[in-house]
């Protein structure tokens, strides 16, 4: 009986990017949030943030698998914004 290797399936997770607005970071850095995994990292520029997210997700998933813990499956991601009126931001 011939055995075939098990086919691995790539997992595609959504990433939300947000500019880092922190005096401790130089300009041009971005946070990369992976909502399905509940993790966040950062990197220089969008490409750097994406690479950091891919590395973090790979390590996070490998650790989960090594501990026989479930790994969340990729899910659909939606993004929107909300507007907060200026008067709501005033201190009481």
Buried (B, 14 or more C-beta within 10 A) or exposed (E): EEEEEEEEEEEEBBBEBEEBEEEEBEEEBBBBBBBBBEBBBBBBEBEBBBBBBBEBBEEBBEEBEEEEEEBBEBEEEEEEEEEEEEEEEEEE
